[in-house]
Amino acid sequence: MVEDGGEEEAEGESESGEEPAAVAVPPLQRCNGFLPGKEAEDGERPSPASGEERAEAEAMLAAGGGRPETRLSRRRLAVLAVFSCYSLVNAFQWIQYSILSNVFASFYGVSFTQIDWLSIVYMVAYVPLILPATWLLDTRGLRLTALLGAGLNGLGAWLKCASLAPDRYPLTLAAQTVCAVAQVFILGLPSRIASVWFGPTEVSTACAVAVLGNQLGTAIGFLLPPVLVPNTPDDVDLMAHNISIMFYGTAIVSTLLFFLTGVVFEEKPKYPPSHSQAVLQTMPPEDYSYKQSIINLFRNIPFVLLLISYGIMTGAFYSVSTLLNQMIVTHYKGEEVNAGRIGLTLVVAGMVGSIICGLWLDYTKTYKQTTLIVYILSFIGMLVFTFTLDLGYLIVVFVTGGVLGFFMTGYLPLGFEFAVEITYPESEGTSSGLLNASAQIFGIVFTLVQGKLTTDYGPLAGNLFLCAWIFVGIILTALIKSDLRRHNVNSGIMNLDAKAVSGDS
């Protein structure tokens, strides 16, 4: 069977991997007017749905006479691959300055704090732009948002190529700011791509793979720049030549990925991949209110708790990544290359953790339990890293950094997927965008405070500061009430209470 535009559907596939025929939606009487999971938690008998609620549910299930057809498209794998690649390049551009902070400080003749701002600008740009970006995603769609992210990523990379002179720090800061704006149109997409293109038995894994692309970019950013740009303080021309190789290579790759994005990305597949997506697609667009969606999210107490705890964990990761070079060089002089390798170990271990957590969620649907356990293990890993950093053995730092990375970066897709579950049917892009905004805010504060503590008192003080905040995050995560709304819809229990509707509906 061939889709519009020539896309070939995966015949014989459905959301469960079985028959592609129409899948029956459970009978309407299972729609009890309660939020999914509420009856089980409160032990109350469901009150009958009102006539208005029943009519609304009938409208949701009307497609195909109550039997919407769900299928998986082969294109979903190409969409996921291209997104992961240009997300990779964006993350690479974020960390490429920080891991060479001493080299770029020497080249541009600026302070370490000014080099730190080349990383912090990613976080600063995100906060004011996230609401316009999520509005664009919800109103103009996935394809346009993806093209903006890939295009700005390439533009920033080419601007960096023009900043290859010691007196052009302002230009390289401007170029990094463009890349930071591109990030706004990238970080909120993993959960949207997973939900729109992937079935319920693979959605968490797909989200983990999408996040993994960003993590892999950070890993390459730790590994490759120290190799391409060795520290040659006595030969500025050679340093500029080496930096140009890195900048031009990044620009060429990001431009190619922009064109691939235009070819591969479509708004959505011809057939919805799951019942939850089928229900959302039956809702009239005029019933959607972006403002009301934001209000609904901030009224959702479990989401607010997750918003803060996710910001703490991810902000701590951003801070550690930004300041890793300074922490390592403080205790191990002249080990810039090994600092990059330790960062690589941290992120690669986190990539493994992300995939394992995604597979585990798809298999068990134990979102809160898994999130809490990973949070606790991240806290333990941070403590071990903190108190073993100055032992004088780099191999110990490699091991503790790997353990820390496995849990700390493995947490990232858990937060995205948990948020989608407890906020359905609100937009995945909006919930993910708010989570990332929280991460950027905490990342800015943590990086500035930890950087100051590290400079004045040493890495131990800065790391203990992060440990205290991660402990607070554990408490907040434990307080989250698990209400798996999307999973319950896919299981046949309708959610009629939490819709992003206009105020006069």
VOGU-3710 file (C-alpha; in Angstrom, 3 decimals, decimal comma):
1> mvedggeeea> 0,000/0,000/0,000  1,397/3,427/-0,869  0,814/6,621/1,100  0,226/10,044/-0,363  3,508/11,407/-1,627  4,812/7,943/-2,427  5,500/6,750/1,105  5,196/3,019/1,440  3,370/1,749/4,488  4,718/-1,146/6,461
11> egesesgeep> 2,171/-3,725/5,421  1,360/-6,345/7,945  2,355/-4,034/10,777  0,122/-2,472/13,370  0,792/-0,829/16,690  1,124/-4,254/18,259  3,113/-5,710/15,406  0,170/-7,889/14,302  -2,545/-7,329/11,703  -2,909/-3,995/9,912
21> aavavpplqr> -6,661/-4,276/9,869  -8,852/-1,851/11,757  -8,432/-2,173/15,492  -11,522/-1,979/17,643  -11,609/0,707/20,290  -13,041/-0,496/23,607  -16,729/0,198/24,182  -17,817/3,606/25,374  -19,114/2,352/28,720  -15,484/2,119/29,886
31> cngflpgkea> -15,293/5,932/29,757  -16,222/6,684/33,382  -15,591/10,432/33,506  -12,651/10,016/35,872  -9,024/10,747/35,100  -7,321/7,448/34,249  -6,131/5,705/37,370  -8,292/7,807/39,714  -10,806/5,072/40,402  -8,046/2,613/41,261
41> edgerpspas> -6,319/5,111/43,531  -9,372/6,397/45,391  -11,291/3,165/45,503  -14,481/4,961/44,473  -17,168/3,803/42,156  -17,230/5,704/38,868  -20,000/8,199/38,425  -21,802/7,869/35,112  -20,586/10,248/32,427  -22,928/13,097/31,599
51> geeraeaeam> -24,675/13,234/28,268  -22,281/15,942/27,107  -19,260/13,815/28,078  -20,678/10,772/26,350  -21,304/12,793/23,172  -17,745/14,078/23,348  -16,393/10,560/23,696  -18,570/9,381/20,821  -17,037/12,109/18,664  -13,557/10,942/19,647
61> laagggrpet> -14,352/7,385/18,668  -16,378/8,209/15,567  -13,576/7,733/13,050  -14,261/4,567/11,106  -17,461/3,827/13,017  -15,548/3,535/16,312  -12,820/1,420/14,688  -9,931/3,741/13,759  -7,195/2,094/11,729  -3,735/2,261/13,286
71> rlsrrrlavl> -0,540/1,411/11,414  3,187/1,971/11,673  4,936/3,786/8,825  8,394/2,828/7,616  9,200/6,531/7,288  9,211/6,838/11,075  12,721/5,345/11,234  14,096/7,887/8,721  12,455/10,770/10,600  13,988/9,569/13,855
81> avfscyslvn> 17,438/9,085/12,292  17,605/12,534/10,650  16,369/14,294/13,770  18,897/12,455/15,943  21,721/13,485/13,585  21,032/17,217/13,496  20,350/17,178/17,245  23,788/15,565/17,557  25,450/18,414/15,665  23,690/21,013/17,795
91> afqwiqysil> 24,889/19,372/21,024  28,408/19,095/19,589  28,421/22,848/18,982  27,278/23,463/22,559  30,165/21,671/24,246  33,021/22,260/21,762  34,128/25,482/23,470  33,845/24,330/27,088  35,965/21,221/26,686  38,699/23,450/25,217
101> snvfasfygv> 38,163/26,357/27,602  41,885/26,947/28,144  42,591/26,807/24,389  39,817/29,242/23,389  40,592/31,563/26,323  44,153/31,790/25,009  43,103/32,147/21,348  40,555/34,924/21,882  42,436/36,537/24,791  39,426/36,380/27,131
111> sftqidwlsi> 38,712/35,001/30,611  37,413/31,540/31,483  34,126/33,148/32,501  33,674/34,540/28,984  34,332/31,070/27,547  31,801/29,607/30,001  29,229/32,011/28,537  29,607/30,291/25,164  27,951/27,329/26,858  25,623/29,279/29,144
121> vymvayvpli> 24,146/31,171/26,166  22,437/27,912/25,141  20,572/27,990/28,430  19,890/31,738/28,431  18,404/31,746/24,921  16,097/28,840/25,671  14,129/30,389/28,522  12,520/33,408/26,761  12,066/31,576/23,448  10,534/28,294/24,601
131> lpatwlldtr> 6,915/29,518/24,707  7,031/31,001/21,164  8,755/27,811/19,963  6,163/25,474/21,481  3,381/27,712/20,144  4,931/27,375/16,679  5,160/23,590/17,075  1,511/23,320/18,135  0,103/25,716/15,528  2,426/25,344/12,520
141> glrltallga> 3,476/21,766/13,002  6,398/19,390/13,275  7,912/19,853/9,810  8,359/23,635/9,993  9,796/23,411/13,518  12,273/20,742/12,428  13,383/22,819/9,420  13,931/25,879/11,619  16,050/23,887/14,054  18,205/22,325/11,338
151> glnglgawlk> 18,505/25,580/9,364  19,566/27,770/12,287  21,999/25,070/13,339  23,721/25,317/9,946  23,655/29,125/9,931  25,368/29,301/13,311  28,019/26,835/12,180  28,883/28,961/9,127  29,055/32,141/11,232  31,644/30,428/13,424
161> caslapdryp> 33,806/29,952/10,345  33,924/33,754/10,043  35,124/34,151/13,639  38,584/32,622/13,115  40,656/35,522/14,412  41,814/36,381/17,950  39,846/39,648/17,978  36,512/38,100/16,944  35,177/36,774/20,239  31,954/38,847/19,844
171> ltlaaqtvca> 31,304/37,174/16,479  31,834/33,668/17,816  29,469/34,537/20,703  26,873/35,732/18,171  27,304/32,517/16,161  26,880/30,414/19,293  23,746/32,400/20,093  22,258/31,404/16,715  23,027/27,754/17,529  21,393/28,308/20,926
181> vaqvfilglp> 18,210/29,552/19,213  18,296/26,444/17,000  18,344/24,333/20,144  14,963/25,808/21,147  13,435/24,126/18,085  15,221/20,828/18,781  15,042/19,863/22,449  11,242/19,720/22,624  10,795/17,362/19,661  11,802/13,879/20,940
191> sriasvwfgp> 8,533/13,148/22,743  6,461/14,699/19,906  8,217/12,623/17,236  7,876/9,476/19,355  4,160/10,020/20,014  3,177/11,058/16,479  5,182/8,409/14,584  5,614/5,399/16,919  3,283/2,816/18,441  2,673/2,315/22,184
201> tevstacava> 5,081/-0,632/22,449  8,002/1,395/21,078  7,229/5,018/21,979  9,527/5,221/25,027  12,381/3,560/23,157  11,917/5,975/20,241  12,006/8,939/22,624  15,184/7,539/24,212  16,817/7,192/20,773  15,857/10,784/19,878
211> vlgnqlgtai> 17,383/12,039/23,136  20,373/9,768/22,536  21,278/11,758/19,422  21,769/14,850/21,565  23,797/12,880/24,084  25,962/11,401/21,347  26,678/14,916/20,091  27,845/15,868/23,577  30,009/12,745/23,678  31,643/13,575/20,342
221> gfllppvlvp> 32,031/17,154/21,581  34,033/15,851/24,511  36,189/13,540/22,379  36,857/15,219/19,037  37,768/18,882/19,786  40,775/18,061/22,032  42,085/15,815/19,239  41,465/18,329/16,424  42,642/21,365/18,385  45,638/20,548/20,612
231> ntpddvdlma> 46,858/23,319/22,892  49,582/25,243/21,000  49,847/28,559/22,896  53,123/29,465/21,157  51,694/29,138/17,639  48,454/31,086/17,215  48,373/30,494/13,438  48,475/26,732/13,907  45,761/27,022/16,557  43,566/29,013/14,144
241> hnisimfygt> 44,142/26,419/11,403  43,122/23,582/13,719  40,003/25,436/14,874  39,056/26,110/11,239  39,094/22,368/10,477  36,601/21,799/13,292  34,376/24,753/12,367  34,214/24,089/8,597  33,618/20,367/9,086  30,705/21,119/11,414
251> aivstllffl> 29,220/23,643/8,959  29,305/21,201/6,021  27,669/18,389/8,008  24,946/20,643/9,427  24,098/21,991/5,954  23,718/18,475/4,562  21,407/17,556/7,457  19,244/20,616/6,776  18,561/19,388/3,231  17,878/15,853/4,501
261> tgvvfeekpk> 15,368/17,276/6,963  13,487/18,909/4,112  13,334/15,616/2,219  12,469/13,235/5,064  10,232/15,127/7,508  6,466/15,047/7,114  3,890/16,414/9,503  2,505/13,000/10,480  1,996/9,521/9,014  -1,106/8,705/6,988
271> yppshsqavl> -2,480/6,453/9,723  -2,172/7,129/13,478  0,240/4,695/15,189  -1,807/4,325/18,406  -5,277/4,760/19,899  -4,112/7,814/21,873  -3,001/9,543/18,656  -6,229/8,507/16,913  -8,229/10,188/19,688  -6,163/13,388/19,472
281> qtmppedysy> -6,569/13,544/15,692  -10,369/13,474/16,023  -10,352/16,660/18,116  -11,277/19,718/16,001  -8,343/22,177/15,736  -10,596/25,076/16,677  -11,139/23,473/20,102  -7,427/23,789/20,908  -6,165/26,730/22,977  -2,406/27,087/23,555
291> kqsiinlfrn> -3,005/29,424/26,504  -5,417/26,985/28,121  -2,939/24,158/27,556  -0,263/26,071/29,494  -2,755/26,785/32,292  -3,757/23,119/32,454  -0,123/22,054/32,767  0,612/24,431/35,643  -2,544/23,288/37,420  -1,289/19,713/37,189
301> ipfvlllisy> 0,555/19,288/40,523  2,411/16,069/39,541  3,711/17,838/36,424  4,861/20,871/38,442  6,800/18,573/40,791  8,343/16,813/37,794  9,113/20,201/36,219  11,266/21,183/39,216  12,922/17,804/39,750  13,744/17,433/36,037
311> gimtgafysv> 15,246/20,919/36,029  17,455/20,072/38,996  18,815/16,849/37,502  19,347/18,138/33,976  20,711/21,476/35,181  23,245/19,590/37,296  24,298/17,604/34,216  24,720/20,806/32,194  26,843/22,316/34,951  29,087/19,263/35,312
321> stllnqmivt> 29,547/19,074/31,531  30,422/22,769/31,241  32,919/22,767/34,130  34,403/19,293/33,639  37,557/20,598/31,947  38,241/23,003/34,808  37,613/20,337/37,456  39,936/17,810/35,817  42,739/20,276/35,033  42,648/21,549/38,640
331> hykgeevnag> 43,709/18,136/39,952  45,448/16,732/36,855  47,597/19,364/35,158  47,986/19,093/31,368  45,291/16,414/31,012  42,978/18,283/28,617  42,703/15,285/26,284  41,829/12,949/29,150  39,280/15,494/30,384  37,577/15,116/27,013
341> rigltlvvag> 37,763/11,347/27,266  36,224/11,410/30,728  33,412/13,549/29,369  32,984/11,052/26,552  32,804/8,211/29,070  30,192/10,106/31,071  27,937/10,688/28,069  28,388/7,298/26,369  27,474/5,585/29,624  24,420/7,842/29,738
351> mvgsiicglw> 23,455/6,820/26,210  23,467/3,190/27,286  21,389/4,154/30,312  18,888/6,015/28,117  18,298/3,044/25,830  17,977/0,612/28,741  15,514/2,909/30,514  13,481/3,395/27,317  13,230/-0,333/26,709  12,349/-0,902/30,358
361> ldytktykqt> 9,529/1,668/30,243  8,053/0,154/27,070  8,110/-3,259/28,768  6,884/-2,368/32,281  5,253/1,111/32,139  6,672/1,696/35,664  7,365/5,385/35,076  7,485/6,748/38,625  9,361/3,816/40,125  12,014/3,861/37,408
371> tlivyilsfi> 12,388/7,655/37,563  12,810/7,626/41,348  15,340/4,792/41,355  17,443/6,449/38,643  17,312/9,736/40,562  18,577/8,080/43,762  21,373/6,285/41,911  22,376/9,582/40,246  22,703/11,141/43,697  24,909/8,267/44,860
381> gmlvftftld> 26,997/8,537/41,679  27,462/12,290/42,225  28,646/11,698/45,798  31,159/9,063/44,701  32,445/11,276/41,866  32,816/14,220/44,263  34,869/12,428/46,906  37,121/10,470/44,526  37,975/13,279/42,088  41,152/14,338/43,930
391> lgylivvfvt> 42,598/10,896/44,675  45,215/11,310/41,937  44,155/8,315/39,840  42,598/9,176/36,481  41,260/5,638/36,064  39,088/6,202/39,140  37,681/9,380/37,595  36,896/7,465/34,388  34,955/4,837/36,357  33,066/7,242/38,617
401> ggvlgffmtg> 32,307/9,546/35,675  30,896/6,602/33,747  28,653/5,571/36,653  27,476/9,160/37,120  26,751/9,532/33,419  24,881/6,222/33,178  22,233/7,395/35,614  22,286/11,196/35,251  21,944/11,326/31,458  19,921/8,120/31,406
411> ylplgfefav> 17,298/10,098/33,323  16,616/12,558/30,478  14,186/10,463/28,359  12,504/9,220/31,545  11,464/12,769/32,385  10,106/13,410/28,884  8,020/10,240/28,784  6,767/10,551/32,364  5,607/14,102/31,578  3,700/12,977/28,472
421> eitypesegt> 1,975/10,241/30,476  0,777/12,463/33,331  -0,266/15,387/31,088  -2,042/13,608/28,165  -3,814/14,890/26,079  -1,844/18,137/26,351  0,761/18,716/23,650  3,953/16,701/24,032  5,927/19,615/22,632  4,591/21,992/25,286
431> ssgllnasaq> 5,305/19,697/28,242  8,769/18,842/26,890  9,487/22,507/26,195  8,620/23,498/29,752  10,806/20,701/31,120  13,710/21,940/29,023  13,087/25,554/30,094  13,308/24,436/33,710  16,542/22,583/32,896  18,034/25,685/31,285
441> ifgivftlvq> 17,149/27,918/34,236  18,649/25,511/36,740  21,602/24,953/34,394  22,393/28,673/34,276  22,198/29,063/38,055  24,122/25,856/38,782  26,874/26,622/36,260  27,417/30,140/37,581  27,332/29,135/41,253  29,364/25,937/40,826
451> gklttdygpl> 31,864/27,801/38,638  32,296/30,461/41,332  32,656/27,852/44,088  35,133/25,864/41,986  37,252/28,953/41,300  37,237/30,201/44,909  37,207/26,994/46,951  37,918/24,111/44,564  35,863/21,437/42,781  34,787/19,758/46,042
461> agnlflcawi> 32,687/22,724/47,147  31,039/23,068/43,739  30,154/19,380/43,539  28,744/19,298/47,085  26,471/22,179/46,070  25,052/19,993/43,272  24,707/16,984/45,587  22,497/18,975/47,952  20,175/20,020/45,138  19,940/16,520/43,674
471> fvgiiltali> 18,835/15,281/47,115  16,012/17,849/47,008  15,068/16,453/43,591  14,737/12,959/45,073  12,186/14,219/47,593  10,153/16,009/44,924  10,165/12,944/42,659  8,887/10,773/45,503  5,922/13,138/45,914  4,770/12,826/42,277
481> ksdlrrhnvn> 1,419/11,070/41,925  1,648/8,621/39,057  -1,348/8,977/36,713  -0,548/7,256/33,417  -3,190/8,878/31,224  -1,799/8,063/27,777  -1,164/4,454/28,744  -4,720/4,150/30,066  -6,159/5,499/26,802  -4,110/2,972/24,827
491> sgimnldaka> -5,403/0,317/27,227  -9,008/1,358/26,578  -9,745/3,788/29,428  -10,743/7,202/28,090  -9,647/10,501/29,638  -12,444/13,037/29,437  -11,360/15,528/32,077  -8,133/17,130/30,912  -8,366/18,707/27,491  -6,727/21,856/26,197
501> vsgds> -9,916/23,593/25,074  -10,725/27,202/24,470  -12,164/29,172/27,335  -15,621/29,468/25,749  -15,952/25,782/24,791
//
